[in-house]
Amino acid sequence: MNTPAVRLGGAALLVILGICAGAWFHSSTQSVRRYSGVRVTAGQASAPNPSDMADLPSPGKIPDRLPEFSLADRSGKATSIKSFDGKSLIINFWATWCAPCRKEIPLLQALHTEWGGRGVSVVGVAVDYRDKVLDFAERYKIAYPLLMGEQDALDAAAGFGVETPVFPFTVFTDGRGDVVALFIGELHRPQAELILSKVQALNKGEIELAAARHAIAEGLQALNSAS
């Protein structure tokens, strides 16, 4: 289904765990208006209607640890996200019709290559029809692992507190499976490298998890202000 890209004001949220009272910190609406994302009605794997775009939801309770879910891989085999245990993950939720999602793919390809030798893997989770995902992956030569589904993939997104998904969104975990950051909207290299630098510091034992999350929040706010 061909749907024009929809650019939304305030369509992206950085969500990370703050160090004060263990509460999730949501960056302000003003600081994230330059990002874009596309909302999807729960249970719907095709492009949303324009009327669905009015108000973007904030994520609910984001888990401290990577939740268990299994989806079909390219061959159709059910594959658990836990099969990547021991690696830091960049889990990117996307759809073939989503313009910001398509724009992220070259960056995700590069990150998978550049960080693969440091124990980091990109995993794409396509919330879309299987035939469309396979055709798209072939045309765009996507080299990183892909999982895919329709309602089951939406259920996986809900496991991260994103019950009415905004695509794209990206989850970063460390090597122990802790959720370090969840970024909603189109990801760019400066944001990705900032988050990954803190993930790497966590894996080396150079920083505590709460401090890493706080540093990411401050760093991303600084990047927003500078751009």
Rosetta silent file (secondary structure, phi, psi, omega in degrees, C-alpha in Angstrom):
SEQUENCE: MNTPAVRLGGAALLVILGICAGAWFHSSTQSVRRYSGVRVTAGQASAPNPSDMADLPSPGKIPDRLPEFSLADRSGKATSIKSFDGKSLIINFWATWCAPCRKEIPLLQALHTEWGGRGVSVVGVAVDYRDKVLDFAERYKIAYPLLMGEQDALDAAAGFGVETPVFPFTVFTDGRGDVVALFIGELHRPQAELILSKVQALNKGEIELAAARHAIAEGLQALNSAS
SCORE:     score description
SCORE:     0.000 S_00000001
   1 L     0.000  125.710 -177.430    0.000    0.000    0.000 S_00000001
   2 L   -94.291  117.492 -179.595    1.520    3.346   -1.064 S_00000001
   3 L  -126.968  131.858  178.891    0.969    6.107    1.491 S_00000001
   4 L   -59.789  146.566  176.699    2.602    9.569    1.381 S_00000001
   5 L   -64.019  138.177  178.629    5.104   10.212    4.146 S_00000001
   6 L  -115.083  120.791 -179.637    3.564   12.176    6.991 S_00000001
   7 L   -97.977  124.924 -171.476    5.857   14.506    8.949 S_00000001
   8 L  -114.838  133.037  173.065    4.586   15.105   12.464 S_00000001
   9 L   -71.466  135.515  178.883    5.400   17.861   14.901 S_00000001
  10 L    65.816   29.365 -172.990    6.430   16.446   18.255 S_00000001
  11 L   -89.317    2.077 -179.210    6.410   12.925   16.832 S_00000001
  12 L  -126.816  143.488  174.956    9.509   11.689   18.591 S_00000001
  13 L  -133.137  134.507  165.364   10.280   11.076   22.208 S_00000001
  14 E   -89.876  129.156  178.865   13.468    9.993   23.830 S_00000001
  15 E  -125.186  114.963  175.942   12.544    7.791   26.749 S_00000001
  16 E  -137.109  161.275 -177.105   15.210    6.734   29.203 S_00000001
  17 E   -80.590  120.774  178.568   15.238    5.810   32.845 S_00000001
  18 L   -79.440  165.368 -178.001   16.133    8.760   35.046 S_00000001
  19 L   -90.252  -11.915 -178.636   18.133    8.461   38.229 S_00000001
  20 L   -90.221  117.435  176.260   15.629   10.364   40.372 S_00000001
  21 L    58.947   17.532  176.584   13.062    8.107   42.075 S_00000001
  22 L    64.478   21.830 -176.433   13.531    5.509   39.352 S_00000001
  23 L   -91.239  149.538  175.889   11.052    7.320   37.076 S_00000001
  24 E   -72.509  133.943  178.077   11.189    7.318   33.264 S_00000001
  25 E   -96.327  128.160  175.735   12.299   10.684   31.895 S_00000001
  26 E  -108.275  125.401  178.308   10.461   12.006   28.833 S_00000001
  27 L   -66.763  153.075 -173.871   12.221   14.770   26.931 S_00000001
  28 L   -67.139  154.086  178.153   10.126   17.906   26.489 S_00000001
  29 L   -58.756  -40.265 -177.304    7.874   18.399   23.483 S_00000001
  30 H   -62.042  -34.617 -173.452    9.777   21.548   22.531 S_00000001
  31 H   -81.109   -8.140 -174.919   13.117   19.755   22.345 S_00000001
  32 H  -121.973   13.620 -175.553   11.976   17.008   19.977 S_00000001
  33 L   -66.622  -17.493 -176.469    9.838   18.765   17.356 S_00000001
  34 L   -82.170   -5.855  179.784   12.478   18.298   14.666 S_00000001
  35 L   -92.396  163.217 -178.931   12.056   14.498   14.636 S_00000001
  36 L  -132.661  152.370  178.356    9.502   12.574   12.641 S_00000001
  37 L  -161.797  169.594 -179.291    7.572    9.383   13.100 S_00000001
  38 E  -130.108  124.988 -179.237    4.368    7.715   11.976 S_00000001
  39 E   -81.394  146.984  178.864    1.741    6.411   14.362 S_00000001
  40 L  -125.568  132.732  175.376    0.089    3.034   13.759 S_00000001
  41 L   -68.765  133.967 -178.334   -3.255    1.919   15.155 S_00000001
  42 L   -56.111  135.695  179.806   -2.806   -1.193   17.295 S_00000001
  43 L    87.537    0.455 -176.743   -3.635   -4.341   15.387 S_00000001
  44 L  -115.220  119.100 -176.735   -3.075   -2.689   12.014 S_00000001
  45 L   -98.049   -4.769  176.578   -0.053   -3.734    9.963 S_00000001
  46 L  -100.516  177.187 -174.506   -0.736   -1.501    6.979 S_00000001
  47 L   -62.818  143.697 -178.991   -0.307    2.269    6.750 S_00000001
  48 L   -76.636  164.047  174.400   -2.510    4.351    9.089 S_00000001
  49 L   -80.322  151.101  178.203   -5.166    6.802    8.043 S_00000001
  50 H   -54.926  -31.175 -179.501   -4.349   10.538    8.258 S_00000001
  51 H   -66.564  -15.360  178.407   -7.035   10.853   10.963 S_00000001
  52 H   -79.637   -4.724 -167.716   -4.885    8.652   13.210 S_00000001
  53 H   -93.442    2.079 -169.218   -2.148   11.287   13.298 S_00000001
  54 L   -60.551  -59.763 -175.262   -3.636   13.872   15.634 S_00000001
  55 L  -128.527  123.103 -179.054   -1.984   13.163   18.988 S_00000001
  56 L   -84.354  135.535 -176.755    0.956   10.870   19.473 S_00000001
  57 L   -79.788  152.776  170.151    0.882    8.767   22.649 S_00000001
  58 L   -85.069  145.285  177.024    3.602    8.664   25.258 S_00000001
  59 L   -60.263  151.503  175.339    5.025    5.211   25.958 S_00000001
  60 L   -84.772 -139.766 -178.815    3.702    3.427   29.018 S_00000001
  61 L   -71.861  115.102  178.395    5.817    1.383   31.384 S_00000001
  62 L   -90.626  130.949 -175.569    9.085    0.568   29.644 S_00000001
  63 L   -69.472  148.909  174.845   10.702   -2.612   30.977 S_00000001
  64 L   -71.611  -30.072 -177.005   14.043   -2.507   32.733 S_00000001
  65 E  -118.616  154.824  177.860   15.040   -5.716   30.969 S_00000001
  66 L   -60.100  118.238  179.650   14.647   -6.927   27.394 S_00000001
  67 L   -74.571  154.649  177.783   11.259   -8.718   27.259 S_00000001
  68 L   -77.505  133.221  167.806   10.910  -12.128   25.653 S_00000001
  69 L  -156.808  153.817  178.663    9.261  -12.292   22.230 S_00000001
  70 E  -129.255  136.015  177.835    9.541  -14.518   19.169 S_00000001
  71 E  -140.009  164.358  179.919    8.835  -13.595   15.562 S_00000001
  72 E   -69.973  138.857  172.229    9.439  -15.146   12.153 S_00000001
  73 L   -89.293 -169.302 -176.333   12.839  -14.608   10.569 S_00000001
  74 L   -62.139  -30.692 -179.512   13.411  -14.336    6.821 S_00000001
  75 L   -83.753   -5.935 -177.458   13.054  -18.091    6.392 S_00000001
  76 L    94.511   -1.219 -179.642    9.794  -18.154    8.347 S_00000001
  77 L   -78.474  132.875  175.986   11.352  -19.790   11.426 S_00000001
  78 E   -65.175  124.240 -174.967   10.130  -18.506   14.800 S_00000001
  79 E  -127.302  126.844  179.446   13.144  -16.813   16.366 S_00000001
  80 E   -81.925  143.259  174.517   13.380  -15.553   19.931 S_00000001
  81 H   -62.624  -22.889  179.221   14.993  -12.216   20.650 S_00000001
  82 H   -71.028  -11.096  176.258   16.813  -14.139   23.382 S_00000001
  83 H   -67.889  -11.770  176.952   18.779  -15.926   20.660 S_00000001
  84 H   -99.110   14.255 -179.545   20.908  -12.765   20.632 S_00000001
  85 L   -51.425  141.118  179.510   21.769  -13.103   24.338 S_00000001
  86 L    94.827  -12.604  178.092   25.217  -11.797   25.212 S_00000001
  87 L  -107.242  150.008  167.071   25.108   -9.046   22.594 S_00000001
  88 E   -78.252  137.378 -173.153   24.157   -5.430   22.955 S_00000001
  89 E  -117.870  144.078  166.929   21.185   -4.862   20.677 S_00000001
  90 E  -113.498   99.165 -174.699   19.857   -2.058   18.532 S_00000001
  91 E   -99.575  110.162 -173.376   16.262   -3.233   18.004 S_00000001
  92 E  -106.410  114.609  176.564   14.619   -1.115   15.325 S_00000001
  93 E   -90.046  128.130 -171.741   10.821   -1.329   14.895 S_00000001
  94 E  -154.123  176.485  174.864    9.799   -0.251   11.396 S_00000001
  95 L  -147.157  153.734 -173.666    7.491   -0.803    8.413 S_00000001
  96 L   -66.652  -30.106 -176.223    8.109   -0.772    4.676 S_00000001
  97 L   -85.120   -4.171 -172.798    5.675    2.089    3.981 S_00000001
  98 L   -88.814  113.162 -176.056    7.182    4.371    6.653 S_00000001
  99 H   -61.068  -46.022  177.493    9.372    7.090    5.079 S_00000001
 100 H   -61.665  -33.396  177.756   11.466    7.852    8.210 S_00000001
 101 H   -62.273  -45.205 -179.632   12.036    4.103    8.609 S_00000001
 102 H   -63.032  -37.251 -179.079   13.402    3.829    5.087 S_00000001
 103 H   -66.797  -25.804 -179.171   15.707    6.786    5.671 S_00000001
 104 H   -76.311  -21.982 -168.818   17.244    5.055    8.700 S_00000001
 105 H   -56.890  -46.158  178.234   18.278    1.904    6.867 S_00000001
 106 H   -58.188  -38.868  177.587   21.708    3.087    5.591 S_00000001
 107 H   -65.154  -44.378  179.793   22.620    4.197    9.122 S_00000001
 108 H   -62.786  -40.148  175.801   21.476    0.895   10.616 S_00000001
 109 H   -58.788  -45.714 -178.271   23.478   -0.993    8.001 S_00000001
 110 H   -65.546  -42.991  179.573   26.556    1.058    8.870 S_00000001
 111 H   -62.716  -39.314  179.825   26.108    0.626   12.621 S_00000001
 112 H   -62.380  -39.467  179.063   25.741   -3.131   12.215 S_00000001
 113 H   -72.847  -46.719 -173.992   29.041   -3.253   10.308 S_00000001
 114 H   -70.665  -33.430 -174.976   30.942   -0.771   12.465 S_00000001
 115 H  -104.165   -4.948 -178.397   29.854   -2.114   15.837 S_00000001
 116 H   -58.066  -37.222  179.686   29.556   -5.815   15.022 S_00000001
 117 H   -75.296   -4.793  178.889   33.104   -6.498   16.167 S_00000001
 118 H  -111.731   23.250  174.118   32.311   -4.888   19.519 S_00000001
 119 L    78.329   23.470  179.742   29.463   -7.204   20.436 S_00000001
 120 E  -114.910  136.581  177.440   26.624   -5.067   19.063 S_00000001
 121 E  -130.080  135.713  170.308   23.958   -6.337   16.667 S_00000001
 122 E   -85.480  134.714  173.337   21.191   -4.500   14.855 S_00000001
 123 E  -127.751  116.464  176.592   17.902   -6.423   14.731 S_00000001
 124 E   -86.627  132.205  175.367   15.136   -5.032   12.551 S_00000001
 125 E  -115.048  105.693 -176.526   11.557   -5.815   13.629 S_00000001
 126 E   -91.177  120.452  175.860    9.219   -5.207   10.699 S_00000001
 127 E   -97.090   84.145 -169.494    5.565   -4.669   11.592 S_00000001
 128 L  -168.659  174.412  179.893    4.308   -5.425    8.125 S_00000001
 129 L   -75.215  139.398 -171.322    3.252   -8.169    5.728 S_00000001
 130 H   -56.231  -45.721 -176.998    5.885  -10.831    5.161 S_00000001
 131 H   -63.419  -37.218  178.788    5.971  -10.645    1.358 S_00000001
 132 H   -67.394  -39.867 -179.680    6.442   -6.882    1.457 S_00000001
 133 H   -65.569  -45.414 -178.295    9.244   -7.142    4.012 S_00000001
 134 H   -64.237  -41.568  178.070   11.136   -9.803    2.055 S_00000001
 135 H   -64.554  -43.358 -179.847   10.843   -7.873   -1.202 S_00000001
 136 H   -63.526  -44.664 -178.800   11.929   -4.663    0.495 S_00000001
 137 H   -63.250  -34.717  178.265   14.886   -6.332    2.232 S_00000001
 138 H   -69.906  -43.621 -178.087   16.073   -7.755   -1.071 S_00000001
 139 H   -67.354  -36.246 -177.566   15.805   -4.431   -2.891 S_00000001
 140 H   -94.584    0.960  177.041   17.574   -2.514   -0.137 S_00000001
 141 L    54.496   48.388  179.828   20.140   -5.274    0.517 S_00000001
 142 L   -72.150  120.345 -174.192   19.489   -5.296    4.259 S_00000001
 143 L   -96.779  -21.797 -177.136   22.276   -7.364    5.811 S_00000001
 144 L   -80.358  161.004 -177.634   21.349   -7.266    9.497 S_00000001
 145 L   -59.378  142.145  177.374   18.939   -9.800   11.068 S_00000001
 146 E  -124.736  134.791  168.282   15.245   -9.228   10.453 S_00000001
 147 E  -117.503  153.482 -174.194   12.233  -10.443   12.397 S_00000001
 148 E  -152.534  154.716  177.786    8.721   -9.757   11.151 S_00000001
 149 E  -178.823 -179.958  177.714    5.057  -10.072   11.940 S_00000001
 150 L  -112.054  -98.643  178.989    1.714   -8.321   12.022 S_00000001
 151 H   -62.566  -36.036 -179.589   -0.294   -8.447   15.280 S_00000001
 152 H   -65.962  -32.195  176.535    2.475  -10.486   16.941 S_00000001
 153 H   -73.316  -35.449  174.094    4.996   -7.775   16.060 S_00000001
 154 H   -64.347  -36.929  176.059    2.661   -5.115   17.447 S_00000001
 155 H   -63.231  -38.349  177.516    2.454   -7.206   20.620 S_00000001
 156 H   -63.510  -41.220  177.228    6.259   -7.192   20.771 S_00000001
 157 H   -62.050  -40.360  179.709    6.220   -3.391   20.494 S_00000001
 158 H   -63.272  -27.550  177.638    3.682   -3.225   23.306 S_00000001
 159 L   -64.081  -17.683  176.403    6.116   -5.206   25.463 S_00000001
 160 L   -98.527   10.506 -179.762    8.324   -2.102   25.421 S_00000001
 161 L    86.785    3.082 -179.279    5.456    0.123   26.572 S_00000001
 162 L  -102.032   78.220 -172.516    4.712    1.340   23.030 S_00000001
 163 L   -78.617  -25.848  170.484    1.159    0.047   22.814 S_00000001
 164 L  -117.553   88.490 -166.262    0.168    2.434   20.009 S_00000001
 165 L   -62.475  143.275  169.004    3.430    2.317   18.056 S_00000001
 166 E  -112.405  119.182 -177.594    5.048    5.310   16.441 S_00000001
 167 E  -101.701  140.668   -3.053    7.411    4.167   13.703 S_00000001
 168 L   -84.680  159.658  163.924   10.268    4.063   13.711 S_00000001
 169 E  -138.951  150.920 -170.823   11.356    3.456   17.282 S_00000001
 170 E  -132.497  130.323  178.453   14.627    1.937   18.441 S_00000001
 171 E  -106.033  133.793  176.084   15.545    0.118   21.640 S_00000001
 172 E  -112.811  127.767  176.087   19.152   -0.066   22.851 S_00000001
 173 E  -121.578  157.809  173.477   20.214   -2.799   25.280 S_00000001
 174 L   -91.526 -176.559 -175.721   23.530   -3.635   26.890 S_00000001
 175 L   -68.855  -13.665  177.731   25.204   -7.028   26.892 S_00000001
 176 L   -93.952   -3.636 -179.975   23.297   -8.087   30.005 S_00000001
 177 L    89.970   11.444  174.667   19.915   -7.408   28.434 S_00000001
 178 E   -77.654  138.737  175.357   19.166   -4.188   30.323 S_00000001
 179 E   -78.957  113.594 -176.545   17.130   -1.617   28.374 S_00000001
 180 E   -90.305  -40.068 -179.350   19.416    1.401   28.243 S_00000001
 181 E  -156.476  151.320  171.943   17.366    3.714   25.993 S_00000001
 182 E  -129.895  121.591 -174.561   14.265    3.805   23.826 S_00000001
 183 E  -117.308  122.613  179.467   14.269    6.393   21.056 S_00000001
 184 E  -104.910  130.089 -178.054   11.117    7.227   19.088 S_00000001
 185 L   114.107  179.510 -177.715   11.472    8.841   15.673 S_00000001
 186 L   -67.907  126.103 -179.287   14.115    8.817   12.992 S_00000001
 187 L   -86.288  138.816  176.707   17.524    7.932   14.421 S_00000001
 188 L  -120.720  162.162 -174.239   20.603    9.883   13.288 S_00000001
 189 H   -56.914  -46.215 -178.458   24.279    9.085   13.715 S_00000001
 190 H   -58.419  -41.504  178.523   25.074   11.574   16.522 S_00000001
 191 H   -65.919  -43.746 -179.003   22.248   10.209   18.683 S_00000001
 192 H   -62.868  -44.132 -177.588   23.158    6.594   17.904 S_00000001
 193 H   -68.841  -35.097  175.615   26.851    7.089   18.664 S_00000001
 194 H   -61.118  -50.106 -178.231   26.081    8.877   21.923 S_00000001
 195 H   -64.096  -43.936 -177.965   23.863    6.034   23.122 S_00000001
 196 H   -66.324  -31.224  177.536   26.256    3.327   21.925 S_00000001
 197 H   -64.400  -37.260  177.904   29.194    4.977   23.679 S_00000001
 198 H   -74.527  -34.599  174.463   27.322    4.659   26.979 S_00000001
 199 H   -60.878  -44.822  179.860   26.302    1.086   26.166 S_00000001
 200 H   -63.484  -40.783  178.040   29.964    0.256   25.562 S_00000001
 201 H   -63.576  -38.001  175.586   30.967    1.921   28.847 S_00000001
 202 H   -61.545  -46.642 -178.138   28.329   -0.173   30.630 S_00000001
 203 H   -63.109  -29.119  179.507   29.650   -3.371   29.070 S_00000001
 204 L   -88.297   -2.142 -179.423   33.168   -2.495   30.223 S_00000001
 205 L    74.755   21.008 -177.232   31.994   -1.756   33.758 S_00000001
 206 L   -87.888  -11.496 -175.346   33.076    1.887   33.489 S_00000001
 207 L  -152.489  151.117  175.850   29.666    3.328   34.409 S_00000001
 208 L   -85.854  157.817 -174.656   26.528    2.277   36.266 S_00000001
 209 H   -59.654  -48.087 -178.658   23.242    1.807   34.424 S_00000001
 210 H   -60.707  -40.609  179.296   21.404    4.722   36.067 S_00000001
 211 H   -66.667  -37.051  177.973   24.314    7.059   35.360 S_00000001
 212 H   -63.833  -44.200  179.604   24.449    5.903   31.721 S_00000001
 213 H   -62.749  -42.391  179.503   20.750    6.598   31.245 S_00000001
 214 H   -64.670  -41.892  179.904   21.093   10.028   32.809 S_00000001
 215 H   -64.534  -36.566  177.816   24.122   10.861   30.638 S_00000001
 216 H   -65.204  -43.726  179.530   22.212    9.828   27.518 S_00000001
 217 H   -58.334  -47.792 -178.794   19.284   12.081   28.472 S_00000001
 218 H   -66.846  -40.432 -179.629   21.561   15.066   28.959 S_00000001
 219 H   -64.383  -40.147 -179.984   23.582   14.324   25.829 S_00000001
 220 H   -71.256  -36.586  175.296   20.537   14.073   23.615 S_00000001
 221 H   -62.133  -39.958  178.573   19.068   17.258   25.009 S_00000001
 222 H   -64.521  -41.779  177.783   22.371   18.971   24.186 S_00000001
 223 H   -62.650  -40.781  178.021   22.308   17.591   20.636 S_00000001
 224 H   -61.793  -42.902 -178.026   18.746   18.831   20.188 S_00000001
 225 H   -66.460  -33.152 -175.576   19.691   22.290   21.424 S_00000001
 226 H   -79.980  -21.516 -174.856   22.721   22.482   19.148 S_00000001
 227 L   -92.253    0.000    0.000   20.893   21.503   15.971 S_00000001
